[in-house]
């Protein structure tokens, strides 16, 4: 864990379509729920929140202060306006320091540039960027680290088995829904590949083949949708207690 991340919020009395005025003034509406607390409507200046969000992401506890009231919470969801890329609603999930929580954390490759493979001109490609873990809020790591130092030639790989898992942290293994075959041993969760070694020419060919199959299906929200208050709808439906 890094330094303690703090954020001061103000209670919010504006709701519904009126929050559009808040956003125009550079203020983001939000809600706090969970940990046996009644939902609290809050607001915060966009520039202040964006700085905290860059530090905390959705996997680092944030120490909140709301009119003198203290809470520990995770940033559960940030509704982003698709055209300008600005945050327009925040959901905070209050947690207890004594209760484990689940969160997706980044996977960070270490010792990059030091492996025999890279020194020989080969490329190490990371294919697994994040992983879900379970830990006490104060034990959640900033990232799960995996060393690539042992990679030597094309086709070599590192898996979650080689990851450094901090004490008190465990992976969250979810059922993939696929039926088990009697004559086929099910791979272990930690067999998931994190990164592999490629010949530069082979990687370029694979990228070009993928690009050729890609289609642009992006949709752009209209200005009317931006201020439609759909984020407020999700706020009203927020659960009063944690489901984790």
C-alpha positions as CSV (number, residue, x, y, z in Angstrom):
1,X,0.0,0.0,0.0
2,X,1.1,3.5,-0.7
3,X,0.4,6.7,1.2
4,X,-3.0,7.2,2.8
5,X,-5.4,8.8,0.2
6,X,-7.9,11.3,1.6
7,X,-10.8,13.0,0.0
8,X,-13.2,15.6,1.4
9,X,-16.8,15.6,0.1
10,X,-19.7,17.8,0.6
11,X,-23.3,16.6,1.2
12,X,-25.5,17.2,-1.8
13,X,-29.1,18.5,-1.8
14,X,-29.4,18.7,-5.6
15,X,-30.9,15.7,-7.3
16,X,-32.5,14.6,-10.6
17,X,-32.0,16.7,-13.7
18,X,-30.8,19.6,-11.6
19,X,-27.4,18.0,-11.3
20,X,-26.6,19.1,-14.8
21,X,-26.0,22.6,-13.4
22,X,-23.5,21.1,-10.9
23,X,-21.6,19.5,-13.7
24,X,-21.5,22.8,-15.7
25,X,-19.9,24.4,-12.6
26,X,-17.2,21.7,-12.5
27,X,-18.8,19.7,-9.6
28,X,-19.4,15.9,-9.8
29,X,-22.4,14.4,-8.0
30,X,-21.9,11.1,-6.3
31,X,-23.3,8.6,-3.7
32,X,-21.8,6.6,-0.8
33,X,-23.5,3.3,0.0
34,X,-22.6,0.0,1.7
35,X,-21.2,-1.2,5.0
36,X,-24.6,-1.0,6.8
37,X,-24.9,2.7,6.1
38,X,-27.8,4.6,4.5
39,X,-26.9,6.1,1.1
40,X,-25.4,9.5,1.3
41,X,-25.6,12.0,-1.6
42,X,-22.4,13.8,-2.1
43,X,-20.5,16.2,-4.4
44,X,-16.9,17.1,-5.1
45,X,-15.0,19.4,-7.4
46,X,-14.0,17.6,-10.6
47,X,-10.3,18.6,-10.4
48,X,-10.0,17.4,-6.9
49,X,-11.6,14.1,-7.6
50,X,-9.7,13.4,-10.8
51,X,-6.4,13.7,-8.8
52,X,-7.6,11.2,-6.2
53,X,-9.0,8.8,-8.9
54,X,-5.6,8.7,-10.6
55,X,-4.0,7.7,-7.3
56,X,-6.6,5.3,-6.1
57,X,-8.3,3.8,-9.1
58,X,-10.9,1.2,-8.0
59,X,-8.6,-0.9,-5.9
60,X,-7.2,1.4,-3.2
61,X,-9.2,2.5,-0.1
62,X,-10.0,6.2,0.1
63,X,-10.5,8.0,3.5
64,X,-13.5,10.1,3.1
65,X,-14.6,13.1,5.2
66,X,-18.2,14.2,4.7
67,X,-19.2,17.2,7.0
68,X,-16.9,15.9,9.7
69,X,-18.0,12.3,9.3
70,X,-15.3,9.8,8.5
71,X,-15.6,6.7,6.2
72,X,-13.3,4.3,4.4
73,X,-14.6,3.6,0.8
74,X,-13.6,2.2,-2.5
75,X,-14.4,4.0,-5.7
76,X,-16.8,1.5,-7.1
77,X,-17.9,3.1,-10.3
78,X,-17.3,6.3,-12.3
79,X,-19.7,7.2,-15.0
80,X,-17.7,8.9,-17.8
81,X,-19.3,11.2,-20.4
82,X,-18.2,9.5,-23.7
83,X,-17.6,12.6,-25.8
84,X,-15.5,14.8,-23.6
85,X,-14.3,11.9,-21.3
86,X,-15.3,13.8,-18.1
87,X,-16.6,12.1,-15.0
88,X,-20.3,12.9,-14.4
89,X,-21.2,10.6,-11.5
90,X,-19.3,8.7,-8.8
91,X,-20.4,5.7,-6.7
92,X,-18.4,5.1,-3.5
93,X,-18.7,1.7,-1.7
94,X,-18.1,2.2,2.0
95,X,-16.2,-0.7,3.6
96,X,-15.1,-1.8,7.1
97,X,-11.4,-2.1,7.9
98,X,-12.0,-5.5,9.5
99,X,-13.9,-7.0,6.5
100,X,-12.2,-8.5,3.4
101,X,-13.1,-6.9,0.1
102,X,-12.6,-8.0,-3.5
103,X,-11.1,-5.7,-6.1
104,X,-9.4,-5.8,-9.5
105,X,-5.7,-4.7,-9.2
106,X,-3.2,-4.2,-12.0
107,X,-0.5,-6.7,-12.9
108,X,2.9,-5.1,-13.1
109,X,5.8,-6.6,-15.0
110,X,9.1,-6.1,-13.2
111,X,12.7,-6.6,-14.4
112,X,11.7,-5.4,-17.9
113,X,14.7,-5.1,-20.2
114,X,16.8,-7.4,-18.1
115,X,15.8,-10.8,-19.5
116,X,17.9,-12.7,-22.1
117,X,14.9,-12.6,-24.5
118,X,14.8,-8.8,-24.5
119,X,18.5,-8.4,-24.7
120,X,18.4,-10.7,-27.8
121,X,15.9,-8.3,-29.5
122,X,12.7,-10.3,-28.7
123,X,9.5,-8.7,-27.5
124,X,7.8,-9.5,-24.2
125,X,4.0,-9.0,-24.6
126,X,1.8,-8.7,-21.6
127,X,-1.6,-10.3,-22.1
128,X,-3.1,-10.2,-18.6
129,X,-3.4,-6.6,-17.3
130,X,-5.3,-7.1,-14.1
131,X,-6.6,-9.7,-11.7
132,X,-9.3,-9.9,-9.0
133,X,-8.0,-10.4,-5.4
134,X,-9.5,-10.6,-1.9
135,X,-7.9,-8.9,1.1
136,X,-8.6,-6.5,4.0
137,X,-9.0,-3.0,2.6
138,X,-5.6,-1.9,4.1
139,X,-3.9,-5.0,2.7
140,X,-5.0,-4.5,-1.0
141,X,-1.8,-4.1,-3.0
142,X,-1.2,-1.3,-5.6
143,X,-0.3,-4.1,-8.1
144,X,0.6,-7.7,-8.4
145,X,4.2,-8.0,-9.5
146,X,5.5,-10.6,-12.0
147,X,9.2,-10.8,-13.0
148,X,10.1,-11.5,-16.6
149,X,13.8,-12.0,-15.8
150,X,13.7,-15.7,-16.6
151,X,12.4,-15.3,-20.2
152,X,14.9,-16.5,-22.8
153,X,13.4,-17.3,-26.2
154,X,10.3,-17.0,-28.3
155,X,7.4,-19.0,-26.9
156,X,8.6,-18.6,-23.2
157,X,5.9,-17.3,-20.9
158,X,5.3,-16.2,-17.3
159,X,2.0,-17.1,-15.5
160,X,0.3,-16.1,-12.3
161,X,2.3,-18.9,-10.7
162,X,5.3,-16.7,-10.9
163,X,3.6,-13.6,-9.4
164,X,4.6,-12.2,-6.0
165,X,1.3,-12.4,-3.9
166,X,1.6,-10.2,-0.8
167,X,0.8,-11.7,2.6
168,X,-3.0,-11.6,3.4
169,X,-3.9,-11.4,-0.3
170,X,-5.5,-14.2,-2.3
171,X,-6.9,-14.6,-5.8
172,X,-10.6,-14.7,-6.5
173,X,-11.3,-17.8,-8.5
174,X,-14.6,-17.8,-10.3
175,X,-16.3,-20.6,-12.1
176,X,-16.1,-20.2,-15.8
177,X,-19.3,-22.2,-16.4
178,X,-17.6,-24.7,-18.6
179,X,-18.3,-28.4,-17.9
180,X,-15.3,-30.4,-16.7
181,X,-14.2,-33.3,-19.0
182,X,-13.4,-36.5,-17.2
183,X,-10.4,-37.3,-19.4
184,X,-9.1,-33.7,-19.3
185,X,-7.3,-32.2,-16.3
186,X,-8.7,-28.7,-15.6
187,X,-5.9,-26.1,-15.7
188,X,-5.1,-24.4,-12.4
189,X,-6.1,-20.8,-11.9
190,X,-2.5,-19.8,-11.5
191,X,-1.7,-21.3,-15.0
192,X,-3.1,-18.2,-16.6
193,X,-0.5,-16.6,-18.8
194,X,0.6,-13.1,-17.9
195,X,3.2,-12.4,-20.6
196,X,4.9,-14.2,-23.4
197,X,7.9,-13.8,-25.7
198,X,7.5,-13.1,-29.4
199,X,9.8,-12.6,-32.4
200,X,9.2,-9.0,-33.6
201,X,8.2,-10.0,-37.1
202,X,5.7,-12.6,-35.8
203,X,4.2,-10.1,-33.4
204,X,3.8,-7.5,-36.2
205,X,2.1,-10.1,-38.5
206,X,-0.3,-11.0,-35.7
207,X,-1.1,-7.4,-35.0
208,X,-1.7,-6.7,-38.7
209,X,-4.0,-9.7,-38.9
210,X,-6.0,-8.6,-35.9
211,X,-6.3,-5.0,-37.3
212,X,-7.6,-6.4,-40.5
213,X,-10.5,-8.1,-38.7
214,X,-11.3,-5.1,-36.5
215,X,-14.5,-3.1,-37.0
216,X,-15.4,0.3,-35.5
217,X,-18.6,-0.2,-33.5
218,X,-18.2,2.9,-31.2
219,X,-21.3,5.0,-30.6
220,X,-21.2,8.6,-29.5
221,X,-23.7,9.9,-27.0
222,X,-25.7,13.0,-27.9
223,X,-25.5,16.2,-25.8
224,X,-29.0,15.5,-24.7
225,X,-28.0,12.1,-23.4
226,X,-25.2,13.7,-21.5
227,X,-27.6,15.6,-19.3
228,X,-30.4,13.0,-19.2
229,X,-29.7,12.2,-15.6
230,X,-29.2,8.5,-16.2
231,X,-26.3,8.5,-13.7
232,X,-28.8,9.8,-11.1
233,X,-31.0,6.8,-11.9
234,X,-28.2,4.4,-11.1
235,X,-27.7,6.4,-7.8
236,X,-31.3,5.9,-6.8
237,X,-31.0,2.2,-7.3
238,X,-27.7,1.8,-5.4
239,X,-27.8,-1.0,-2.8
240,X,-27.9,0.1,0.8
241,X,-25.4,-2.6,1.9
242,X,-22.4,-4.3,0.5
243,X,-23.0,-7.6,-1.3
244,X,-19.4,-8.7,-0.8
